[in-house]
Amino acid sequence: MFETIKGSKLYSIAKNKCPICHEGEYWVGKNPYDLQNFHKDRETCSECDYKFEIENGFYYGAMYISYGFSVAISVAIFMAIYVLFPTTPYYVYIFAIIISIIGFMPISFRKSRLVWMNMFSNYGKKEIFNK
């Protein structure tokens, strides 16, 4: 399904692949809900030897992407409850939003890092400072 978009940033994000070669895996484990290993990423690509963390603290910017994902999830849950169950009390909204944010946290963490990394990398172009 995603083979038609290979070479785009969307492919790297959707398939958890290296943003440079789109071959090497970024995460050590495939399951984001393996809570002992969901945050473990590789230091370099196994295929092209691209160093994923360009500088110390590089992924702090991914927090902004993760925040955007959390806001989008919160708005989507709020609107779904509001449309489907209009007479719902406010505490149900709060509870549902908190549970959904916690439930989507491993996916949000992983995707925000990949989005952030893809913002600074281009397919097929290994930057000079990354050797």
C-alpha positions, 0 to 999 in steps of 0.5 A, a space after each residue: 500500500 505504501 510502496 507507491 509513496 516511497 521516497 516521500 517523508 510520509 513513507 518514512 513516517 508511516 513505515 517507521 523507516 530511515 528518512 534517508 534510505 527508507 530501508 533501515 528500521 528506526 525503532 528497535 521493536 515494532 510494537 509501540 505498546 511494548 511499554 518496556 521498549 517503546 522508546 528505544 530507537 537505533 542510533 544509526 541506520 542499519 542500511 545507510 549508517 545515517 546518524 539519527 540524532 543529529 546533535 544532543 537534545 535534537 528530539 526536544 523539538 519533537 515535544 511540540 509535534 507530540 503536543 499537536 497530536 495530543 490537541 488533535 486527539 483531544 479535539 477529535 474525542 470532544 467532537 465525537 462525544 459532543 455529536 454522538 451524545 449531546 447531553 453528556 456531563 462534562 466529567 465524561 469529556 475529561 475522563 475520555 480525553 485523558 484516557 485517549 491521550 494516555 492510550 495514544 501516548 506510545 504512538 504519539 511519541 514515536 510518530 512525533 520523533 519521526 515527523 521531527 526527524 523528517 523535517 530535517 532530512 531529505 530522502 537520498 541526501 545524507 547531510 555533510 555534518 552527519 557522517 
